[in-house]
Amino acid sequence: MQQRVLFAPRQPSPPGPDVGGDLPRYREWAAERAALRAEVPPSAVPHAGGDRLDLLAVLDHPRADALERCLRSLQAQTCGDWHLTVVVPDDTDRATRRLVAGVLRRMRWRATVVAAAGPRGAAEAQLAFEHSAAPLVCLLDRHDLLTPDAVALLLHGADGADMVYGDEDALDEHGQLTSPVLKPDWSPELLGSGPYLGRPLAVRRELLQAVGGFRSGTAGDWEHDFMLRIAARASVVAHVAEVLVHRGGSTQISTRTVPAAPISRTKEAGATPGTLPRPARPSDPPSVSVIVPFRDEPRFLRTCVDSVTATAGPIPLELLLVDNGSVEPESQTLVERLADRPDVTVLRDDRPFNWAALNNTAVSQARADMLLFLNNDIEVQGEGWLEALVRQGQRLEVGVVGARLLYPGGSVQHAGMVLGLGGAAGHVLVGLPADEPGYLGMATRCREVSAVTGACLLTRRRVFEELGGFDESLGLDLNDVDFCLRAGRLGYRVLYEPAAELVHHESPSRGTSGSASDIRRFVERWEQVLLDGDPYLSPHLSRVHSSCSLGGPDEGRWWQEWRSTLPTS
């Protein structure tokens, strides 16, 4: 009997430092990257003809030295298609006014100065916007330091896009780089839980006008409100995966949960732009068919069934338990007891183990419109998890939802999967302490991912049937990842939902040996996707380590060497 690849039961060590936790290496990398970019002449970065970028700045009690560096960074731009609109509040001190006047005289026609009196924040940003005229606008903090090619790369990225954003870091009190924020590509779900777009963010003038500009009196973060309203109307969002601004303070993205807000439906090719609210608690929750393949290990199965049914809340359940050749007397006793329950159906399927086939066959016996695939070694320790999964799974643009899985000792086992990590695909932030948010809050924030694990995977029956179920030619390995990628190819979102938190014991009942033929078949099918890189992890971060550290210079060669070890057809 073949065995499926599973990690051996373990309590892994915490991951190594992420990119922000290894600043000496980051600073060395940033210097090398800046030198490499300086070798590219401005003419090598073309942008749509006629576009110009208007930078909107408000001088709200700036530090003179930082403000002067900010303005000089504008003068040092390799691309001249920019203009500065600067708002000077009435209470700005005389020395700052003289400094600004001197620098702006040297800028000549490139600057417009607007006097302001009134509330700070969104009102002054709106005033700057009303006095600007360029097709693209971008907020600029008075202490931000733009890289020399920032304007050129933003204009290049904005070609054909409604808005474009770049990466960022910060300058500490000694002028050293800190707090690197190397962002994923466009992730509207991630934006719904926090303003991850940060700075720099350039948007089309007509789009900003259409959503009412910058709004004062917004509860919470007015910049986040502006991002959400823009994203809800944007059809194409571009990401320049380069650090374009050094912030004059911390750039750490908040990991707090924010109130419900409308977000963009998707920007995937072929999808229909629109708006959807963050999912609300279903008033009439759908029923869910929970499918659990197992072979022996009765203690795991008992815990799984009891904990799932005890915490399901108002959601009606049916459980389909697929017995794949159990032989232990304790298993037989447990199965007989469970079979007497009206909410449980036991299916006997003694074929050689094929995870995809077992689940596909069970679906044909399921009655509910929502399908939840669970490993038999899952344990639930709190309520609300199933409602969180169903809330997301009911959304028409969502095809697959996965949970946050913890090891029994409390560290992270699954917080979404990354294509190419460790080979074909791997779990990010494995071993992270459960009370830590992880890099950019990735372990604790709902977000798009390329794939989630089949140890806890929810989908609608309609999506399952549209995809033709799991691919039985990948009987042991990577069938869950393949299912998610096929869903994404059809325009569905795949979501990681941390509000659904479960314990995964990672039972050894199926062993730890692998199916190299499945891995080879998967890689051959998705090789170009793997080579293109996972869009939900910065291309500058490692695909060898799960810690979100910087990638090494030889990782491409490492992957090709790993690829060469797979058996040929």
C-alpha positions as CSV (number, residue, x, y, z in Angstrom):
1,M,0.0,0.0,0.0
2,Q,1.4,3.4,-1.0
3,Q,1.8,6.1,1.6
4,R,0.9,9.8,1.4
5,V,3.5,12.5,2.2
6,L,2.9,13.9,5.7
7,F,5.2,15.7,8.0
8,A,6.3,13.5,10.9
9,P,4.6,14.5,14.2
10,R,6.8,17.1,15.7
11,Q,7.0,20.5,17.4
12,P,9.2,22.5,15.0
13,S,11.6,25.1,16.1
14,P,10.5,28.7,15.6
15,P,11.4,30.0,12.1
16,G,14.6,32.1,11.7
17,P,14.4,35.9,11.7
18,D,12.3,37.4,8.9
19,V,13.7,40.1,6.7
20,G,12.9,42.8,9.3
21,G,14.7,40.7,12.0
22,D,18.0,40.6,10.2
23,L,18.7,44.3,9.5
24,P,22.5,44.0,8.7
25,R,21.7,41.6,5.9
26,Y,18.8,43.7,4.7
27,R,20.9,46.9,4.6
28,E,23.6,45.1,2.7
29,W,20.9,43.8,0.2
30,A,19.3,47.2,-0.1
31,A,22.6,48.8,-1.0
32,E,23.3,46.2,-3.6
33,R,19.8,46.6,-5.0
34,A,20.2,50.4,-5.2
35,A,23.5,50.1,-7.0
36,L,22.0,47.6,-9.5
37,R,19.0,49.9,-10.2
38,A,21.3,52.9,-10.6
39,E,23.0,51.1,-13.5
40,V,19.6,51.2,-15.4
41,P,19.3,54.5,-17.3
42,P,16.0,56.3,-17.1
43,S,15.3,55.6,-20.8
44,A,15.2,51.9,-20.0
45,V,12.1,52.4,-17.9
46,P,9.5,53.7,-20.3
47,H,6.0,54.8,-19.3
48,A,2.8,55.7,-21.0
49,G,3.2,58.9,-22.9
50,G,1.6,62.0,-21.3
51,D,1.5,60.7,-17.8
52,R,2.8,62.8,-15.0
53,L,2.8,62.3,-11.3
54,D,1.7,64.9,-8.8
55,L,3.1,64.4,-5.3
56,L,0.8,65.8,-2.6
57,A,2.6,66.9,0.6
58,V,1.4,68.5,3.8
59,L,4.0,70.3,6.0
60,D,2.6,69.4,9.4
61,H,5.3,70.6,11.8
62,P,8.2,68.9,9.8
63,R,11.7,68.5,11.1
64,A,13.8,70.9,9.0
65,D,16.6,68.4,8.2
66,A,14.2,65.6,7.2
67,L,12.1,68.0,5.1
68,E,15.2,69.3,3.3
69,R,16.2,65.7,2.5
70,C,12.7,64.9,1.3
71,L,12.6,67.8,-1.1
72,R,16.1,67.1,-2.4
73,S,15.1,63.5,-3.1
74,L,12.5,65.0,-5.5
75,Q,15.1,67.0,-7.3
76,A,17.3,64.0,-7.7
77,Q,14.6,62.0,-9.6
78,T,15.9,60.4,-12.8
79,C,12.5,61.0,-14.4
80,G,11.3,64.6,-14.7
81,D,7.6,64.0,-15.2
82,W,6.6,65.0,-11.7
83,H,5.1,68.0,-9.9
84,L,4.8,68.8,-6.2
85,T,1.7,70.3,-4.6
86,V,2.6,71.3,-1.0
87,V,0.2,72.5,1.7
88,V,1.7,74.9,4.2
89,P,-0.6,75.2,7.4
90,D,-1.0,78.7,8.8
91,D,0.9,77.8,12.0
92,T,4.1,76.6,10.2
93,D,7.1,78.3,11.8
94,R,9.1,81.0,10.0
95,A,12.3,78.9,9.6
96,T,10.4,76.1,7.9
97,R,8.7,78.6,5.6
98,R,12.1,80.1,4.6
99,L,13.5,76.6,4.0
100,V,10.5,75.6,1.8
101,A,10.6,78.8,-0.1
102,G,14.3,78.4,-0.9
103,V,14.0,74.9,-2.1
104,L,10.8,75.5,-4.1
105,R,12.4,78.5,-5.9
106,R,15.0,76.1,-7.2
107,M,12.2,73.7,-8.4
108,R,10.5,76.6,-10.3
109,W,7.5,75.4,-12.2
110,R,7.6,72.0,-10.5
111,A,5.9,73.1,-7.3
112,T,2.6,74.7,-6.2
113,V,2.3,76.0,-2.7
114,V,-1.1,76.2,-1.0
115,A,-1.8,77.9,2.3
116,A,-4.2,76.1,4.7
117,A,-6.1,76.7,7.9
118,G,-8.3,74.1,9.5
119,P,-8.2,70.5,10.4
120,R,-5.2,68.3,9.8
121,G,-5.1,65.1,7.8
122,A,-7.6,64.3,5.1
123,A,-8.8,67.9,4.7
124,E,-5.3,69.1,3.9
125,A,-4.7,66.1,1.6
126,Q,-7.9,67.0,-0.2
127,L,-6.9,70.6,-0.5
128,A,-3.6,69.5,-2.1
129,F,-5.5,67.2,-4.5
130,E,-7.8,70.1,-5.6
131,H,-4.8,72.2,-6.5
132,S,-3.1,69.5,-8.5
133,A,-3.6,68.7,-12.1
134,A,-1.6,65.6,-13.1
135,P,-3.2,62.4,-14.3
136,L,-1.6,60.5,-11.3
137,V,-1.4,61.6,-7.7
138,C,0.6,60.2,-4.8
139,L,0.7,61.2,-1.2
140,L,4.2,62.2,0.1
141,D,4.9,62.5,3.8
142,R,7.1,65.5,4.7
143,H,9.8,63.2,6.0
144,D,9.7,60.6,3.2
145,L,12.8,60.1,1.2
146,L,12.2,58.9,-2.4
147,T,14.7,56.7,-4.2
148,P,16.1,58.3,-7.3
149,D,14.0,56.1,-9.7
150,A,10.8,56.2,-7.7
151,V,8.9,58.4,-10.0
152,A,10.1,56.6,-13.1
153,L,9.1,53.2,-11.7
154,L,5.7,54.4,-10.5
155,L,4.9,55.9,-13.9
156,H,6.1,52.7,-15.6
157,G,4.0,50.5,-13.3
158,A,0.9,52.8,-13.8
159,D,0.8,52.1,-17.5
160,G,-2.6,50.5,-18.0
161,A,-3.3,50.4,-14.2
162,D,-5.8,52.4,-12.1
163,M,-3.4,52.5,-9.2
164,V,0.2,51.4,-8.5
165,Y,2.1,50.8,-5.2
166,G,5.6,50.1,-4.3
167,D,7.6,48.7,-1.4
168,E,9.0,50.7,1.5
169,D,11.2,50.8,4.6
170,A,12.0,53.4,7.2
171,L,15.0,55.4,8.5
172,D,15.8,55.2,12.2
173,E,17.1,58.0,14.3
174,H,20.7,57.3,13.0
175,G,19.7,57.3,9.4
176,Q,19.9,53.5,9.1
177,L,17.4,51.5,7.1
178,T,14.9,49.6,9.2
179,S,11.3,48.1,9.1
180,P,11.4,46.8,5.5
181,V,7.9,46.2,4.1
182,L,8.3,43.9,1.0
183,K,4.7,43.6,-0.1
184,P,2.8,40.9,-1.9
185,D,1.1,41.6,-5.2
186,W,-2.5,42.9,-5.2
187,S,-4.4,41.3,-2.4
188,P,-7.8,43.0,-1.8
189,E,-8.6,40.7,1.1
190,L,-5.4,41.7,2.9
191,L,-6.3,45.3,2.3
192,G,-9.7,44.7,4.0
193,S,-7.9,44.0,7.2
194,G,-5.3,46.8,7.2
195,P,-3.7,49.4,5.0
196,Y,-1.0,47.2,3.6
197,L,-0.6,49.3,0.4
198,G,1.2,51.9,2.5
199,R,3.5,54.3,0.6
200,P,4.1,55.0,-2.2
201,L,0.6,54.7,-3.7
202,A,-0.2,56.5,-6.9
203,V,-3.8,56.6,-8.2
204,R,-5.6,57.9,-11.3
205,R,-7.0,61.4,-10.8
206,E,-10.4,60.5,-12.3
207,L,-10.7,57.5,-10.0
208,L,-10.0,59.5,-6.9
209,Q,-12.5,62.1,-8.0
210,A,-15.1,59.4,-8.7
211,V,-14.9,58.1,-5.1
212,G,-15.1,61.6,-3.5
213,G,-11.4,62.3,-2.8
214,F,-9.9,62.2,0.7
215,R,-12.7,62.2,3.3
216,S,-12.5,64.0,6.6
217,G,-14.3,62.7,9.7
218,T,-13.7,59.0,8.8
219,A,-13.7,56.7,11.8
220,G,-10.3,55.2,12.2
221,D,-7.6,55.6,9.6
222,W,-8.5,58.1,6.8
223,E,-5.8,56.7,4.5
224,H,-7.1,53.2,4.9
225,D,-10.6,54.5,4.1
226,F,-9.2,56.1,0.9
227,M,-7.4,52.9,-0.1
228,L,-10.6,50.8,0.4
229,R,-12.8,53.2,-1.7
230,I,-10.2,53.4,-4.5
231,A,-9.8,49.6,-4.5
232,A,-13.5,49.1,-4.7
233,R,-13.6,50.9,-8.1
234,A,-10.2,49.8,-9.5
235,S,-10.0,47.3,-12.3
236,V,-6.2,46.9,-12.5
237,V,-3.8,47.3,-9.6
238,A,-0.1,47.2,-10.2
239,H,2.7,46.5,-7.8
240,V,6.3,47.6,-8.2
241,A,8.3,45.1,-6.2
242,E,11.1,47.5,-5.3
243,V,11.7,49.8,-2.3
244,L,10.8,53.2,-3.6
245,V,10.5,55.2,-0.4
246,H,12.3,55.4,2.9
247,R,9.8,56.5,5.5
248,G,10.7,59.0,8.2
249,G,9.3,56.7,10.9
250,S,8.0,53.2,11.5
251,T,6.3,51.5,8.6
252,Q,5.2,48.5,10.6
253,I,1.8,47.5,9.1
254,S,-0.9,47.2,11.8
255,T,-2.1,43.6,12.5
256,R,-5.3,44.7,14.2
257,T,-8.6,43.7,12.8
258,V,-10.6,46.6,11.2
259,P,-14.3,47.1,10.8
260,A,-16.1,45.8,7.8
261,A,-15.6,47.8,4.6
262,P,-16.2,47.3,0.9
263,I,-13.3,46.0,-1.1
264,S,-12.6,45.2,-4.7
265,R,-14.1,42.0,-5.9
266,T,-10.8,40.9,-7.7
267,K,-8.4,42.1,-10.3
268,E,-7.7,38.7,-11.7
269,A,-7.8,38.5,-15.5
270,G,-11.3,37.9,-16.8
271,A,-13.0,38.8,-13.5
272,T,-15.8,41.3,-13.2
273,P,-14.9,44.4,-11.2
274,G,-17.4,45.3,-8.5
275,T,-17.8,45.7,-4.8
276,L,-18.7,43.3,-2.0
277,P,-18.9,43.9,1.8
278,R,-16.8,41.9,4.1
279,P,-18.8,38.7,4.8
280,A,-21.4,39.0,7.5
281,R,-22.6,36.2,9.8
282,P,-25.0,34.1,7.8
283,S,-28.6,34.6,9.1
284,D,-29.7,31.3,7.5
285,P,-26.5,29.3,7.5
286,P,-26.1,26.5,4.8
287,S,-25.6,22.9,5.8
288,V,-22.1,21.5,5.5
289,S,-20.9,18.0,4.5
290,V,-17.8,17.2,6.5
291,I,-15.7,14.5,4.8
292,V,-13.1,12.7,6.8
293,P,-11.0,9.8,5.4
294,F,-9.3,7.6,8.0
295,R,-7.6,4.3,8.6
296,D,-7.5,3.1,12.2
297,E,-6.1,5.7,14.7
298,P,-9.5,5.7,16.6
299,R,-8.3,8.2,19.2
300,F,-7.8,10.8,16.5
301,L,-11.0,10.1,14.8
302,R,-13.0,10.2,18.0
303,T,-11.5,13.5,19.0
304,C,-12.1,14.9,15.5
305,V,-15.7,14.0,15.3
306,D,-16.6,15.0,18.9
307,S,-14.8,18.3,18.7
308,V,-16.3,19.2,15.3
309,T,-19.8,18.5,16.3
310,A,-19.5,20.2,19.7
311,T,-18.3,23.5,18.1
312,A,-20.3,23.7,14.9
313,G,-22.7,26.3,16.4
314,P,-25.8,26.9,14.3
315,I,-24.5,25.4,11.1
316,P,-26.2,22.0,10.3
317,L,-23.7,19.2,9.7
318,E,-23.5,15.8,8.2
319,L,-20.3,13.8,8.6
320,L,-19.1,11.3,6.0
321,L,-16.4,9.1,7.5
322,V,-14.5,7.2,4.8
323,D,-13.0,4.0,6.3
324,N,-10.0,3.2,4.1
325,G,-9.2,-0.3,5.4
326,S,-9.2,-0.1,9.2
327,V,-8.4,-3.4,10.9
328,E,-8.0,-2.5,14.6
329,P,-10.8,-3.8,16.9
330,E,-10.9,-0.4,18.6
331,S,-11.6,1.2,15.3
332,Q,-14.4,-1.2,14.6
333,T,-16.0,-0.5,17.9
334,L,-15.8,3.3,17.4
335,V,-17.2,3.0,13.8
336,E,-20.2,0.9,15.0
337,R,-21.0,3.5,17.7
338,L,-20.6,6.5,15.3
339,A,-22.8,4.8,12.6
340,D,-25.8,4.9,15.0
341,R,-25.7,8.7,14.9
342,P,-28.2,10.3,12.5
343,D,-25.6,13.0,11.5
344,V,-22.9,10.4,10.6
345,T,-22.6,8.2,7.5
346,V,-19.7,5.7,7.4
347,L,-18.5,4.7,4.0
348,R,-16.2,1.7,3.6
349,D,-13.7,2.0,0.8
350,D,-10.8,-0.5,0.9
351,R,-9.0,0.5,-2.3
352,P,-5.3,1.4,-2.1
353,F,-5.0,4.8,-0.5
354,N,-5.7,7.6,-2.9
355,W,-6.7,10.8,-1.0
356,A,-8.3,12.4,-4.1
357,A,-10.3,9.4,-5.1
358,L,-11.6,8.8,-1.5
359,N,-12.8,12.3,-1.2
360,N,-14.3,12.4,-4.7
361,T,-16.3,9.3,-4.0
362,A,-17.5,10.6,-0.7
363,V,-18.8,13.8,-2.4
364,S,-21.1,11.8,-4.5
365,Q,-22.8,10.7,-1.3
366,A,-22.8,14.1,0.3
367,R,-26.1,16.1,0.5
368,A,-24.9,19.6,1.5
369,D,-23.9,22.4,-0.9
370,M,-20.9,23.3,1.2
371,L,-18.1,20.6,1.4
372,L,-15.5,20.6,4.2
373,F,-12.6,18.2,3.8
374,L,-10.8,17.4,7.1
375,N,-8.0,15.1,8.1
376,N,-8.9,12.7,10.8
377,D,-6.2,14.2,13.1
378,I,-7.9,17.6,13.4
379,E,-9.0,18.8,16.8
380,V,-11.2,21.9,17.4
381,Q,-10.7,23.7,20.7
382,G,-13.0,26.7,20.3
383,E,-16.2,27.8,18.7
384,G,-16.8,30.1,15.7
385,W,-14.3,28.4,13.3
386,L,-17.0,26.8,11.1
387,E,-19.0,30.0,10.8
388,A,-15.8,31.8,9.8
389,L,-15.1,29.3,7.0
390,V,-18.7,29.3,5.8
391,R,-18.9,33.1,5.8
392,Q,-16.0,33.2,3.3
393,G,-17.1,30.2,1.4
394,Q,-20.5,31.6,0.6
395,R,-19.0,34.5,-1.3
396,L,-19.4,33.9,-5.1
397,E,-15.9,35.1,-5.9
398,V,-14.3,32.8,-3.4
399,G,-13.6,29.2,-4.4
400,V,-11.6,27.7,-1.6
401,V,-11.1,28.6,2.1
402,G,-8.5,27.2,4.4
403,A,-8.0,27.4,8.2
404,R,-5.2,28.4,10.5
405,L,-3.7,25.2,11.9
406,L,-1.6,24.8,15.0
407,Y,0.6,22.1,16.3
408,P,-0.5,20.6,19.6
409,G,2.3,22.6,21.3
410,G,0.8,25.8,20.1
411,S,3.0,26.9,17.1
412,V,1.8,27.5,13.6
413,Q,1.6,24.6,11.2
414,H,-0.4,26.2,8.4
415,A,-0.9,29.8,7.6
416,G,-1.3,29.4,3.8
417,M,0.9,27.8,1.2
418,V,3.6,29.4,-1.0
419,L,4.3,28.1,-4.5
420,G,7.9,26.9,-4.9
421,L,8.6,27.0,-1.2
422,G,10.9,24.1,-0.4
423,G,10.3,22.6,-3.9
424,A,6.8,22.4,-5.3
425,A,4.9,24.2,-2.5
426,G,5.2,24.7,1.2
427,H,3.7,26.2,4.4
428,V,4.8,29.7,5.3
429,L,5.9,30.6,8.8
430,V,5.9,27.0,10.1
431,G,6.8,26.9,13.8
432,L,5.9,30.6,14.5
433,P,4.6,31.0,18.1
434,A,0.8,31.1,18.0
435,D,0.8,34.6,19.7
436,E,3.0,36.2,17.0
437,P,1.5,37.8,13.9
438,G,4.4,36.9,11.6
439,Y,5.8,39.1,8.9
440,L,3.3,41.7,7.8
441,G,0.8,40.0,10.0
442,M,0.5,37.1,7.6
443,A,-0.3,34.5,10.2
444,T,-3.2,36.5,11.7
445,R,-4.8,38.3,8.8
446,C,-7.3,37.0,6.3
447,R,-5.7,37.2,2.9
448,E,-5.5,35.6,-0.6
449,V,-3.1,32.8,-0.9
450,S,-2.2,30.5,-3.9
451,A,-3.2,27.4,-2.0
452,V,-4.3,26.0,1.3
453,T,-3.8,22.5,2.8
454,G,-6.4,19.7,2.3
455,A,-6.2,19.0,6.0
456,C,-8.9,21.6,6.3
457,L,-10.3,22.8,3.0
458,L,-13.8,24.2,2.4
459,T,-15.4,24.8,-1.0
460,R,-18.9,24.9,-2.5
461,R,-20.2,21.9,-4.3
462,R,-20.7,24.0,-7.4
463,V,-17.0,25.0,-7.5
464,F,-16.0,21.4,-6.8
465,E,-18.1,20.1,-9.7
466,E,-16.9,22.9,-12.0
467,L,-13.3,21.8,-11.3
468,G,-14.1,18.1,-11.7
469,G,-13.2,17.4,-8.1
470,F,-9.6,16.5,-7.0
471,D,-7.3,15.1,-9.6
472,E,-7.0,11.4,-8.9
473,S,-3.8,11.1,-10.9
474,L,-2.3,13.0,-7.9
475,G,-3.5,10.4,-5.5
476,L,-1.1,11.1,-2.7
477,D,0.5,14.5,-2.9
478,L,-0.3,18.0,-4.0
479,N,-3.9,17.3,-5.0
480,D,-5.0,20.1,-2.7
481,V,-2.6,22.6,-4.1
482,D,-3.6,21.5,-7.7
483,F,-7.2,22.0,-6.8
484,C,-6.5,25.5,-5.5
485,L,-4.5,26.5,-8.5
486,R,-7.2,25.3,-10.9
487,A,-9.8,27.3,-8.9
488,G,-7.5,30.4,-9.2
489,R,-7.1,29.8,-12.9
490,L,-10.9,30.1,-13.3
491,G,-10.9,33.4,-11.4
492,Y,-11.9,32.3,-7.9
493,R,-10.1,33.5,-4.8
494,V,-8.4,31.1,-2.5
495,L,-8.4,32.5,1.1
496,Y,-6.6,31.8,4.3
497,E,-9.0,32.5,7.2
498,P,-7.2,32.7,10.6
499,A,-10.5,33.2,12.5
500,A,-10.9,29.4,11.9
501,E,-8.2,28.0,14.2
502,L,-7.8,24.3,14.6
503,V,-5.2,21.9,16.0
504,H,-3.6,19.5,13.6
505,H,-1.9,16.5,15.2
506,E,-0.4,15.3,11.9
507,S,-1.0,11.6,12.5
508,P,1.6,9.2,11.3
509,S,-1.1,6.7,10.2
510,R,-0.2,7.2,6.5
511,G,3.6,7.4,7.0
512,T,6.1,10.0,5.9
513,S,7.3,8.6,2.7
514,G,6.5,10.4,-0.5
515,S,5.2,10.0,-4.0
516,A,7.8,11.4,-6.3
517,S,5.7,10.6,-9.3
518,D,2.9,12.9,-8.0
519,I,5.4,15.7,-7.4
520,R,6.9,15.3,-10.9
521,R,3.4,15.3,-12.5
522,F,2.4,18.4,-10.5
523,V,5.6,20.3,-11.4
524,E,5.3,19.4,-15.1
525,R,1.7,20.7,-15.1
526,W,2.4,24.0,-13.2
527,E,6.1,24.6,-13.9
528,Q,5.7,28.0,-15.5
529,V,3.5,29.1,-12.6
530,L,6.2,28.0,-10.2
531,L,8.9,29.7,-12.1
532,D,6.8,33.0,-12.3
533,G,6.7,33.0,-8.5
534,D,4.0,33.1,-5.9
535,P,2.2,36.5,-6.3
536,Y,1.3,36.6,-2.6
537,L,4.9,36.6,-1.3
538,S,7.4,39.2,-2.3
539,P,9.8,37.9,-5.0
540,H,12.7,39.1,-2.8
541,L,11.8,36.7,0.0
542,S,13.2,33.2,0.4
543,R,11.6,30.1,-1.3
544,V,14.0,27.9,0.6
545,H,13.1,29.0,4.2
546,S,9.6,29.5,5.5
547,S,10.5,32.4,7.7
548,C,10.0,35.3,5.2
549,S,13.7,36.0,5.2
550,L,15.5,37.5,2.2
551,G,16.1,35.1,-0.6
552,G,19.7,34.0,-1.3
553,P,21.4,34.6,-4.6
554,D,21.6,30.9,-5.5
555,E,17.9,30.0,-4.8
556,G,17.1,29.8,-8.5
557,R,19.9,27.3,-9.0
558,W,18.8,25.4,-5.9
559,W,15.3,25.0,-7.3
560,Q,16.5,23.8,-10.6
561,E,18.8,21.2,-8.9
562,W,15.8,20.1,-6.8
563,R,13.7,19.9,-10.0
564,S,16.4,17.7,-11.6
565,T,16.0,15.1,-8.8
566,L,12.4,14.3,-9.8
567,P,12.0,11.1,-11.8
568,T,11.3,11.5,-15.6
569,S,8.1,10.4,-17.1
